[in-house]
Amino acid sequence: MLIILLSIILFHLAAVILLLVATIYNAWWVVSAGKQELIFTDLWYSCNSTCFPVENSHTASAAYLQAVQATMILATILCCVSFFVFILQLFKLQQGERFLFTAIIQLLASVCVMIGVSIYTQQKDSFHAVSLREGSYGASYILAWISFPMTLISGFLYLVLRKRK
């Protein structure tokens, strides 16, 4: 039982780390701008040798980008909260009860990741300046998609998991 518990905790922590890296790291969109010069764009900044804010990110026309920012931050927060709730429930639940509250929070985090990355996928051309549209998805975007099934699976694991001695 201890090995199962430890593996679930490590799986959850891996999902949290992936979400943090995907939300923070500057590589949602990568554009090759010339001889070995790359421009990396994330949800807030575009960087080559210097960083500058994403164009018009504060206006109403960038509502899609703001929705992606909000859902990714919310997913990260919910994933961290569900970990702490799991630790609390681990000590407070009676023997044989399920970790339902933890599962609900983790599944909400999974839904937030899916919504955020889906919006980014659909609306990526409206986020970037015309000169940056000829690029490809970066590592953070891929990590965000990887964190979606990880949070979904851990949510279902918590839904099935019962507290034992």
C-alpha positions, 0 to 999 in steps of 0.5 A, a space after each residue: 500500500 505504501 508503494 501505491 501511495 508513493 507512486 500516486 503522490 509522485 504522479 501528482 507532483 509530476 503533473 504539478 511540475 509539468 503544469 508549472 513549467 508549461 505555464 511559466 516557460 517561454 516556449 508555447 510558440 517558436 519562430 525561426 527568424 533567420 540564421 539560428 535566431 529563434 523567437 520564443 513566445 509564451 502566454 505573456 512575452 515574446 523573446 529573442 535576445 530581449 523580451 517584450 510583452 505579447 502585442 495587444 495582450 491587454 486589450 479586449 481583442 486578446 480575450 482568447 489569450 487572457 482566457 488561456 492565461 486564466 485557465 492555465 493559472 487556475 489549473 496550476 492552482 487547482 492541481 496544487 490545492 488538490 495535492 494539499 487536500 489529498 494530504 489532509 484527507 490522508 490523515 482525516 478520512 476514515 478507513 474505507 472512504 474515498 478521496 472524492 473532494 481531491 478527485 473533484 478538484 483534480 478533475 477540475 484542474 484537468 478540465 481547465 488545462 483542456 480548455 486553455 490548450 484547446 483555446 490556444 490551439 484554435 486561436 493561435 493566429 490571433 495571438 501572434 503578430 503577423 511576422 510571428 505566425 509562421 512558426 510551430 508549437 513549442 515545448 511548453 505547449 506540448 507539456 501542457 497537452 501532456 499534463 492534461 491526461 496526467 491530471 485526468 488520470 490522477 483525478 480518476 485514481 483519486 476517485 477510485 482510491 480508498 483509504 486503507 490502514 
